[in-house]
């Protein structure tokens, strides 16, 4: 059975942004804030798919990888000295954090 081929186009703005056509959003079941995955083939074709979300924190994963690599090459971790702790405290003493406040849309 032949598969139907659907075609959709969108235009790039001056800032290289585009709107994902509704046909594509529907086909990929995309919603607001979803992530799109682009796979570039050897022949130059690009496959677009819905990225599978994970509960893992990429920043934390990168930091843990950094620590593991550092421990493997240097063999030890050092505790912060009292002076280092004092320096950090001085740097953040006027910073107010409310973890219950929602992020601004541009910060998400």
N, C-alpha and C positions, 0 to 999 in steps of 0.2 A: 504494500500500500504506500503510495507516494505521500510524503509529508508536505503540508502547505508551508510555503515560505512567506513570511511577512517582512515588510521593509518599513523602517522608520528612520527619519533624519532629524538632526537638530543642528543648530548653528552655534559656533563659538562666539562669545563676546570678546571685547577688547582685552578682558582679563582672563581669557581662556576658560571661561565658565560656560556651562550649557545646561539646559533643562532636559531632563530625561523624559522622552516622550511617554505619554500615558500608556500606550501600547506596550512599551518595554517595561514600565513600572508594573503593569498588571501581569505580564508574562513572568517577571522575576519575583512577584509578590513583595515589592518594595514599599516601605512606608517611610515617613519622615524620620530622619536621623539614622536610617539603615546605611550600611556600608556596601559599596560596590567593589567587586574584585575584577581586575583586568588581567588577563593572561595573554601575553604576546607570543605568538607562534613564530617558528623559524621563518616562515614565508612572509611574515609581516602582518598577517591577520591578527586581529585582537578579539578575544572572546570576553564577553562581559557577563558576569554572573553575580548573584547575591552572595556576599561574603557570609560565611558561617560565623556567628558570634560565639565567643568563648567567655567564660567567666574569669579567665586569667587576666591579670593586670600586666600589660606589656612593659611598663616602666619597672615594676617590681621584678619581673622575669629578667630584664636586662641587667638590673642592679645585682640580682643574685648570681647571674652568669659572670658579671664583672668580679664579684667577690670570690667566686669559685676559681676563676682564672688567676686572680691575684694570689690566693692562698696556695694554688698549685705552683706558681712560679717563685713566690717569695717565702712560702712556708709558714707564715705567722701573721696574726692580727695584733695590732697594738691598741691598748686602751687609750682613750682621750686623756690628756693630762688635765689638771685642774685649770691651767691657763687657757687651754683650748676650750674647755667647757665655759669658762668665763667669757671668752671672746664670742662664742655662739650666743650666749645669753644676752650680751650687749647688742649683738646684731639684730635680735628679734624682740627686744624688750618693748618696742612701741608697735609691734605688729598685733593687730586684733584679728582673731579668727572665730567665725561662727559656723560650725560645721552643719548647722541646720538651715543656713541661708542658701537658696537656690543660686546656681551659677547664672550669669548673664548668657543669653543665647549665643553670643559670639565667643564665649569662653568654653562652651561645651565641645 
